């Protein structure tokens, strides 16, 4: 029974990663800005890798130690900024803010799943996936802050 539940949780996580991949791919295809498109392509590729990792984990190819927990800086920009509406004429900083909100939801999803489980391999996998999503959030918040508030000649 526990093995069946484990598989169901992993399948849900795989589905979420596929949805994130699709989200970034579709959003990128709707944009004109090449830099924003490229950033979303990179995020989509990372989401695809996450899905592949989870599939291999589900099928017995990895143990809980397969992912490392990274030290991540959480700028908390998404928590303090509203998500802009999605349209093809979005400014790059708006694209990065949308992505930050998406990554925050993914982070919350994995930490929520981890909170449902006792200490053990499955909890560690979900915490490590949460760390990966927070790492993505850090990247897009960094891109947001550097795009929305570019450095000027004056310092």
Backbone as ProteinMPNN parsed JSONL, in Angstrom:
{"seq_chain_A": "XXXXXXXXXXXXXXXXXXXXXXXXXXXXXXXXXXXXXXXXXXXXXXXXXXXXXXXXXXXXXXXXXXXXXXXXXXXXXXXXXXXXXXXXXXXXXXXXXXXXXXXXXXXXXXXXXXXXXXXXXXXXXXXXXXXXXXXXXXXXXXXXXXXXXXXXXXX", "coords_chain_A": {"N_chain_A": [[0.823, -1.199, 0.0], [1.905, 1.282, 0.854], [3.904, 1.611, -1.077], [2.344, 1.954, -3.348], [1.088, 4.407, -2.762], [3.343, 6.039, -2.695], [4.151, 5.949, -5.395], [1.936, 7.254, -6.516], [2.183, 9.863, -5.484], [4.634, 10.605, -6.61], [3.935, 10.463, -9.295], [2.119, 12.596, -9.422], [3.88, 14.684, -8.912], [5.527, 14.459, -11.16], [3.691, 15.12, -13.136], [3.236, 17.799, -12.443], [5.745, 18.89, -13.038], [5.799, 18.48, -15.794], [3.675, 20.15, -16.511], [4.79, 22.612, -15.793], [6.924, 22.718, -17.596], [5.459, 22.837, -20.017], [4.1, 25.264, -19.556], [6.203, 27.198, -19.485], [7.243, 26.821, -22.045], [5.074, 27.469, -23.761], [4.556, 30.114, -22.906], [6.998, 31.328, -23.562], [6.908, 31.081, -26.353], [5.081, 32.971, -26.998], [6.218, 35.419, -26.712], [8.056, 38.365, -27.667], [10.527, 39.396, -26.906], [13.833, 38.453, -27.05], [15.716, 37.811, -25.053], [14.123, 37.229, -22.791], [12.693, 35.088, -23.856], [14.765, 33.23, -24.183], [15.547, 32.817, -21.502], [13.224, 31.594, -20.509], [13.218, 29.287, -22.055], [15.448, 28.004, -20.975], [14.515, 27.572, -18.352], [12.357, 25.865, -18.922], [13.749, 23.655, -19.901], [15.067, 22.848, -17.568], [12.872, 22.116, -15.999], [11.98, 19.96, -17.464], [14.128, 18.207, -17.06], [13.769, 17.779, -14.323], [11.352, 16.35, -14.339], [12.188, 14.042, -15.723], [14.096, 13.102, -13.906], [12.405, 12.485, -11.72], [10.828, 10.473, -12.868], [12.778, 8.493, -13.295], [13.525, 8.093, -10.643], [11.099, 7.113, -9.577], [10.99, 4.73, -10.957], [12.974, 3.293, -9.781], [15.596, 3.986, -10.286], [17.128, 5.871, -8.909], [18.205, 6.816, -5.604], [17.289, 8.441, -2.494], [19.416, 10.125, -2.101], [20.134, 11.224, -4.484], [19.689, 13.844, -5.339], [21.032, 17.007, -4.452], [20.866, 19.244, -1.671], [20.726, 22.553, -2.192], [22.191, 25.597, -1.141], [20.236, 28.318, -1.07], [19.414, 31.619, -2.011], [16.707, 33.416, -1.027], [15.021, 35.892, -2.356], [12.482, 36.797, -2.008], [10.826, 38.261, -3.677], [8.619, 37.579, -5.292], [6.741, 37.1, -3.339], [6.072, 39.604, -2.526], [5.251, 41.071, -4.65], [2.688, 41.595, -7.015], [1.456, 39.198, -9.376], [1.902, 39.794, -12.764], [-0.412, 40.25, -15.522], [-0.612, 37.847, -18.128], [0.531, 38.269, -21.348], [1.308, 38.672, -24.874], [2.85, 40.93, -25.211], [4.393, 41.392, -23.009], [6.753, 42.92, -20.807], [10.218, 42.134, -20.312], [10.876, 42.045, -17.514], [8.373, 41.571, -16.419], [7.83, 39.028, -17.366], [9.762, 37.567, -15.967], [8.848, 37.958, -13.387], [6.375, 36.65, -13.456], [7.354, 34.063, -13.827], [8.73, 33.771, -11.407], [6.604, 33.706, -9.606], [5.43, 31.326, -10.447], [7.444, 29.47, -9.819], [7.512, 29.8, -7.061], [5.013, 28.71, -6.386], [5.509, 26.062, -7.114], [7.575, 25.431, -5.349], [6.164, 25.675, -2.906], [4.333, 23.616, -3.307], [5.989, 21.283, -3.25], [7.147, 21.501, -0.67], [4.844, 21.328, 0.809], [4.019, 18.699, 0.196], [6.187, 17.338, 1.319], [5.746, 17.946, 3.992], [3.619, 16.324, 4.577], [4.597, 13.849, 5.029], [6.333, 11.427, 7.045], [9.68, 11.443, 8.481], [12.049, 10.267, 6.183], [12.847, 8.584, 3.079], [11.082, 9.49, 0.999], [10.154, 11.96, 1.976], [12.592, 13.336, 1.987], [13.19, 13.409, -0.758], [11.108, 15.09, -1.674], [11.73, 17.441, -0.259], [14.186, 18.038, -1.394], [13.43, 18.44, -4.048], [11.881, 20.697, -3.636], [13.902, 22.457, -2.92], [15.229, 22.639, -5.365], [13.278, 23.963, -6.884], [13.14, 26.36, -5.488], [15.629, 27.279, -6.073], [15.323, 27.807, -8.799], [13.504, 29.9, -8.529], [15.116, 31.778, -7.288], [16.868, 32.34, -9.42], [15.145, 33.503, -11.373], [14.14, 35.667, -9.966], [16.444, 37.104, -9.577], [17.0, 37.736, -12.249], [14.725, 39.271, -12.702], [15.109, 41.478, -10.904], [17.44, 42.616, -11.941], [16.614, 43.325, -14.451], [14.344, 44.923, -14.097], [15.405, 46.924, -12.534], [17.854, 48.217, -13.714], [21.43, 48.633, -13.632], [22.843, 51.823, -13.479], [24.896, 54.385, -15.004], [25.575, 56.057, -12.98], [25.882, 54.507, -10.709]], "CA_chain_A": [[0.0, 0.0, 0.0], [2.783, 2.45, 0.933], [4.57, 1.729, -2.375], [1.34, 2.488, -4.265], [0.959, 5.834, -2.431], [4.577, 6.68, -3.13], [4.048, 6.101, -6.845], [0.919, 8.268, -6.814], [2.775, 11.176, -5.2], [5.663, 10.87, -7.613], [3.221, 10.744, -10.547], [1.6, 13.964, -9.322], [5.034, 15.577, -9.052], [5.928, 14.404, -12.574], [2.691, 15.902, -13.865], [3.509, 19.22, -12.171], [6.944, 19.272, -13.796], [5.384, 18.555, -17.202], [2.878, 21.361, -16.646], [5.715, 23.744, -15.762], [7.605, 22.708, -18.885], [4.5, 23.349, -21.007], [3.832, 26.666, -19.254], [7.329, 28.011, -19.932], [7.361, 26.689, -23.5], [3.999, 28.25, -24.377], [4.774, 31.523, -22.607], [8.128, 31.771, -24.375], [6.52, 31.167, -27.761], [4.205, 34.132, -27.172], [6.967, 36.648, -26.437], [8.928, 38.946, -28.691], [11.845, 39.671, -26.336], [14.69, 37.272, -27.203], [16.326, 37.474, -23.77], [13.103, 36.576, -21.971], [12.428, 33.788, -24.489], [15.889, 32.346, -23.869], [15.46, 32.464, -20.079], [12.135, 30.635, -20.344], [13.668, 28.022, -22.642], [16.322, 27.375, -19.983], [13.663, 27.075, -17.263], [11.619, 24.708, -19.44], [14.694, 22.533, -19.954], [15.283, 22.37, -16.196], [11.65, 21.422, -15.567], [11.994, 18.664, -18.161], [15.093, 17.371, -16.334], [13.138, 17.378, -13.06], [10.403, 15.277, -14.65], [12.964, 12.842, -16.048], [14.653, 12.625, -12.645], [11.332, 11.863, -10.936], [10.467, 9.213, -13.523], [13.827, 7.519, -13.002], [13.408, 7.784, -9.218], [9.916, 6.266, -9.427], [11.281, 3.422, -11.537], [14.028, 2.64, -9.019], [16.921, 4.33, -10.791], [17.837, 6.742, -7.977], [17.808, 6.833, -4.206], [17.008, 9.773, -1.949], [20.627, 10.947, -2.111], [20.442, 11.601, -5.857], [19.683, 15.31, -5.448], [21.644, 17.67, -3.305], [20.195, 20.44, -1.201], [21.56, 23.715, -2.447], [21.96, 26.796, -0.343], [19.578, 29.228, -1.993], [19.024, 32.926, -1.488], [15.326, 33.715, -1.39], [14.833, 37.342, -2.346], [11.074, 36.997, -1.638], [10.212, 39.262, -4.552], [7.287, 37.116, -5.702], [5.83, 37.206, -2.202], [5.749, 41.01, -2.282], [4.828, 41.708, -5.899], [1.583, 40.91, -7.687], [1.802, 38.585, -10.646], [1.306, 40.538, -13.872], [-1.209, 39.502, -16.5], [0.207, 37.242, -19.173], [0.175, 38.565, -22.734], [2.483, 38.593, -25.75], [3.632, 42.171, -25.157], [4.962, 41.56, -21.671], [8.132, 43.356, -20.662], [11.013, 41.038, -19.742], [10.761, 41.954, -16.058], [7.079, 40.958, -16.108], [8.0, 37.599, -17.633], [10.516, 36.99, -14.859], [7.989, 37.986, -12.204], [5.431, 35.538, -13.643], [8.121, 32.841, -13.579], [9.003, 33.702, -9.965], [5.362, 33.239, -8.973], [5.276, 29.906, -10.803], [8.418, 28.711, -9.036], [7.048, 29.847, -5.671], [3.949, 27.704, -6.27], [6.137, 24.738, -7.155], [8.263, 25.276, -4.062], [5.13, 25.417, -1.894], [3.789, 22.29, -3.594], [6.898, 20.252, -2.751], [7.274, 21.569, 0.791], [3.582, 20.794, 1.325], [4.092, 17.229, 0.122], [7.162, 16.886, 2.318], [5.116, 18.072, 5.303], [2.641, 15.248, 4.761], [5.28, 12.568, 5.201], [7.29, 11.309, 8.15], [11.074, 11.385, 8.047], [12.351, 9.117, 5.349], [13.317, 8.828, 1.723], [10.138, 10.279, 0.222], [10.2, 13.332, 2.489], [13.842, 13.931, 1.526], [13.045, 13.694, -2.189], [10.263, 16.276, -1.828], [12.476, 18.604, 0.208], [15.212, 18.339, -2.385], [12.745, 19.035, -5.195], [11.527, 22.061, -3.205], [15.143, 23.221, -3.009], [15.461, 22.902, -6.788], [12.319, 24.99, -7.316], [13.562, 27.622, -4.872], [16.798, 27.693, -6.851], [14.764, 28.442, -9.997], [12.916, 31.173, -8.104], [16.244, 32.676, -7.08], [17.363, 32.754, -10.73], [14.242, 34.428, -12.07], [14.069, 36.905, -9.195], [17.677, 37.818, -9.915], [16.766, 38.311, -13.577], [13.724, 40.333, -12.531], [15.672, 42.671, -10.268], [18.416, 43.234, -12.836], [15.892, 43.851, -15.616], [13.455, 45.991, -13.649], [16.203, 47.992, -11.934], [19.21, 48.07, -14.28], [22.521, 49.48, -13.124], [23.062, 53.022, -14.282], [26.282, 54.892, -14.97], [25.798, 56.753, -11.721], [26.174, 53.6, -9.604]], "C_chain_A": [[0.865, 1.26, 0.0], [3.479, 2.682, -0.409], [3.618, 2.326, -3.413], [1.143, 3.985, -4.031], [2.174, 6.616, -2.892], [4.518, 6.948, -4.629], [3.052, 7.17, -7.24], [1.468, 9.67, -6.573], [3.817, 11.541, -6.25], [5.008, 11.182, -8.962], [2.644, 12.156, -10.552], [2.741, 14.959, -9.525], [5.516, 15.61, -10.504], [4.969, 15.243, -13.411], [2.92, 17.4, -13.669], [4.722, 19.706, -12.956], [6.618, 19.395, -15.289], [4.553, 19.807, -17.456], [3.768, 22.603, -16.635], [6.48, 23.848, -17.072], [6.699, 23.309, -19.962], [4.241, 24.835, -20.813], [4.951, 27.555, -19.8], [7.505, 27.969, -21.449], [6.313, 27.545, -24.202], [4.217, 29.743, -24.145], [5.917, 32.074, -23.461], [7.779, 31.938, -25.839], [5.654, 32.391, -28.046], [4.941, 35.462, -27.046], [7.808, 37.079, -27.626], [10.363, 39.099, -28.18], [12.703, 38.402, -26.334], [15.333, 36.842, -25.888], [15.357, 36.743, -22.86], [12.777, 35.193, -22.522], [13.515, 32.776, -24.102], [15.836, 31.889, -22.403], [14.359, 31.431, -19.848], [12.479, 29.283, -20.959], [14.568, 27.27, -21.664], [15.506, 26.808, -18.82], [12.885, 25.835, -17.705], [12.519, 23.474, -19.475], [14.963, 21.974, -18.561], [14.055, 21.628, -15.672], [11.576, 20.045, -16.218], [12.949, 17.698, -17.462], [14.511, 16.895, -15.003], [12.164, 16.226, -13.295], [11.106, 13.969, -14.948], [13.591, 12.241, -14.8], [13.585, 11.878, -11.843], [10.879, 10.539, -11.548], [11.498, 8.131, -13.206], [13.796, 7.123, -11.524], [12.253, 6.816, -8.982], [10.205, 4.837, -9.898], [12.469, 2.726, -10.893], [15.44, 2.99, -9.44], [17.757, 5.199, -9.872], [17.353, 6.492, -6.563], [17.607, 8.265, -3.752], [18.226, 10.691, -1.992], [20.987, 11.463, -3.499], [20.469, 13.111, -6.067], [20.38, 15.898, -4.239], [20.796, 18.884, -2.939], [21.151, 21.594, -1.423], [21.202, 24.819, -1.464], [21.434, 27.843, -1.315], [19.27, 30.538, -1.278], [17.606, 33.187, -1.957], [15.112, 35.215, -1.23], [13.409, 37.741, -1.935], [10.398, 38.099, -2.452], [8.798, 38.838, -4.917], [6.278, 37.254, -4.569], [5.344, 38.64, -1.991], [5.284, 41.759, -3.528], [3.674, 40.903, -6.492], [2.072, 40.312, -8.994], [1.13, 39.37, -11.77], [0.47, 39.623, -14.769], [-0.28, 38.999, -17.605], [-0.337, 37.658, -20.534], [1.454, 38.632, -23.565], [3.371, 39.823, -25.71], [4.232, 42.44, -23.779], [6.391, 42.083, -21.759], [8.917, 42.201, -20.053], [10.874, 40.92, -18.219], [9.429, 41.338, -15.631], [7.129, 39.447, -16.319], [8.703, 36.935, -16.456], [9.703, 36.975, -13.571], [6.93, 36.887, -12.279], [6.138, 34.225, -13.319], [8.422, 32.682, -12.092], [7.764, 33.217, -9.214], [5.141, 31.751, -9.24], [6.216, 29.04, -9.964], [8.061, 28.709, -7.554], [5.946, 28.822, -5.447], [4.527, 26.293, -6.268], [6.87, 24.442, -5.855], [7.249, 24.93, -2.96], [4.5, 24.036, -2.072], [4.678, 21.205, -2.98], [7.088, 20.314, -1.233], [5.986, 21.073, 1.445], [3.559, 19.275, 1.297], [5.067, 16.682, 1.159], [6.552, 16.921, 3.711], [4.099, 16.994, 5.605], [3.281, 13.915, 5.117], [6.21, 12.583, 6.405], [8.709, 11.299, 7.588], [11.294, 10.124, 7.238], [12.698, 9.56, 3.937], [12.377, 9.731, 0.936], [10.136, 11.738, 0.672], [11.46, 14.03, 1.986], [13.791, 14.276, 0.036], [12.229, 14.961, -2.387], [10.971, 17.539, -1.339], [13.561, 19.009, -0.784], [14.602, 18.924, -3.658], [12.332, 20.472, -4.864], [12.754, 22.957, -3.319], [15.461, 23.575, -4.463], [14.535, 24.007, -7.302], [12.672, 26.35, -6.725], [14.794, 28.176, -5.592], [16.34, 28.368, -8.152], [14.202, 29.818, -9.66], [14.032, 32.197, -7.896], [16.75, 33.214, -8.418], [16.446, 33.795, -11.367], [14.043, 35.717, -11.283], [15.325, 37.757, -9.416], [17.514, 38.491, -11.28], [15.755, 39.457, -13.506], [14.375, 41.605, -11.993], [16.676, 43.371, -11.171], [17.768, 43.812, -14.092], [15.026, 45.043, -15.212], [14.228, 47.188, -13.109], [17.641, 47.903, -12.433], [20.188, 49.053, -13.647], [22.681, 50.674, -14.053], [24.508, 53.449, -14.182], [26.612, 55.553, -13.65], [26.028, 55.846, -10.534], [25.039, 53.023, -8.99]], "O_chain_A": [[0.603, 2.196, -0.755], [3.629, 3.827, -0.835], [4.038, 3.114, -4.26], [1.042, 4.752, -4.988], [2.05, 7.723, -3.416], [4.807, 8.059, -5.075], [3.286, 7.917, -8.19], [1.238, 10.57, -7.381], [3.859, 12.679, -6.718], [5.47, 12.061, -9.689], [2.678, 12.836, -11.578], [2.583, 15.958, -10.227], [5.872, 16.671, -11.017], [5.395, 15.988, -14.293], [2.811, 18.178, -14.617], [4.717, 20.819, -13.482], [7.102, 20.305, -15.962], [4.704, 20.455, -18.491], [3.523, 23.546, -17.388], [6.665, 24.945, -17.599], [7.12, 24.182, -20.721], [4.169, 25.587, -21.785], [4.689, 28.54, -20.491], [7.875, 28.97, -22.063], [6.637, 28.271, -25.142], [4.082, 30.545, -25.069], [5.807, 33.167, -24.017], [8.294, 32.839, -26.501], [5.51, 32.8, -29.198], [4.346, 36.519, -27.253], [8.21, 36.271, -28.463], [11.311, 38.946, -28.95], [12.353, 37.406, -25.702], [15.482, 35.647, -25.632], [15.72, 35.751, -22.229], [12.605, 34.239, -21.763], [13.228, 31.633, -23.746], [16.055, 30.715, -22.107], [14.545, 30.493, -19.073], [12.073, 28.245, -20.437], [14.469, 26.05, -21.534], [15.769, 25.699, -18.356], [12.77, 24.869, -16.951], [12.09, 22.377, -19.117], [15.074, 20.76, -18.391], [14.188, 20.622, -14.976], [11.155, 19.076, -15.585], [12.635, 16.52, -17.289], [14.727, 15.753, -14.599], [12.151, 15.25, -12.546], [10.682, 12.91, -14.487], [13.621, 11.021, -14.642], [13.827, 10.777, -11.348], [10.581, 9.59, -10.823], [11.141, 6.997, -12.888], [14.014, 5.959, -11.187], [12.404, 5.819, -8.275], [9.726, 3.867, -9.311], [12.929, 1.694, -11.384], [16.392, 2.351, -8.993], [18.976, 5.265, -10.032], [16.238, 6.018, -6.347], [17.741, 9.197, -4.544], [18.08, 11.912, -1.927], [22.04, 12.078, -3.672], [21.222, 13.596, -6.911], [20.32, 15.347, -3.14], [20.109, 19.465, -3.778], [22.263, 21.601, -0.895], [20.059, 24.945, -1.024], [22.116, 28.209, -2.272], [18.914, 30.556, -0.1], [17.336, 33.18, -3.158], [15.032, 35.734, -0.116], [13.166, 38.888, -1.559], [9.501, 38.784, -1.959], [7.874, 39.65, -4.857], [5.096, 37.496, -4.811], [4.318, 38.861, -1.349], [4.962, 42.945, -3.461], [3.691, 39.673, -6.47], [2.978, 40.841, -9.637], [-0.081, 39.588, -11.734], [0.627, 38.403, -14.769], [0.704, 39.65, -17.958], [-1.508, 37.434, -20.841], [2.555, 38.648, -23.015], [4.526, 39.766, -26.131], [4.538, 43.582, -23.435], [7.14, 41.73, -22.67], [8.342, 41.371, -19.349], [10.766, 39.812, -17.694], [9.357, 40.663, -14.604], [6.545, 38.682, -15.55], [8.29, 35.869, -16.0], [9.857, 36.069, -12.753], [6.621, 36.26, -11.266], [5.587, 33.375, -12.62], [8.374, 31.567, -11.57], [7.87, 32.41, -8.29], [4.715, 31.011, -8.354], [5.812, 27.993, -9.459], [8.288, 27.714, -6.866], [5.943, 28.133, -4.427], [4.082, 25.433, -5.506], [6.791, 23.333, -5.326], [7.463, 24.002, -2.181], [4.172, 23.368, -1.091], [4.19, 20.318, -2.28], [7.181, 19.273, -0.583], [6.028, 20.465, 2.515], [3.131, 18.636, 2.258], [4.791, 15.669, 1.802], [6.808, 16.033, 4.525], [3.752, 16.773, 6.765], [2.585, 12.962, 5.468], [6.798, 13.611, 6.743], [8.914, 11.164, 6.381], [10.787, 9.053, 7.572], [12.825, 10.75, 3.649], [12.839, 10.656, 0.267], [10.118, 12.647, -0.158], [11.403, 15.197, 1.597], [14.294, 15.32, -0.379], [12.61, 15.822, -3.18], [10.824, 18.599, -1.947], [13.816, 20.197, -0.983], [15.194, 19.808, -4.278], [12.424, 21.358, -5.714], [12.649, 24.098, -3.768], [15.909, 24.684, -4.753], [14.959, 24.879, -8.061], [12.519, 27.376, -7.388], [14.97, 29.389, -5.701], [16.906, 29.384, -8.557], [14.396, 30.78, -10.404], [13.896, 33.355, -8.29], [17.03, 34.407, -8.542], [16.905, 34.834, -11.841], [13.799, 36.765, -11.882], [15.256, 38.985, -9.438], [17.847, 39.664, -11.447], [15.915, 40.481, -14.169], [14.21, 42.682, -12.565], [16.755, 44.6, -11.166], [18.335, 44.704, -14.725], [14.986, 46.053, -15.914], [13.772, 48.327, -13.21], [18.544, 47.556, -11.672], [19.82, 50.139, -13.197], [22.654, 50.53, -15.275], [25.261, 52.927, -13.36], [27.773, 55.61, -13.243], [26.339, 56.334, -9.447], [25.178, 52.243, -8.048]]}, "name": "protein", "num_of_chains": 1, "seq": "XXXXXXXXXXXXXXXXXXXXXXXXXXXXXXXXXXXXXXXXXXXXXXXXXXXXXXXXXXXXXXXXXXXXXXXXXXXXXXXXXXXXXXXXXXXXXXXXXXXXXXXXXXXXXXXXXXXXXXXXXXXXXXXXXXXXXXXXXXXXXXXXXXXXXXXXXXX"}
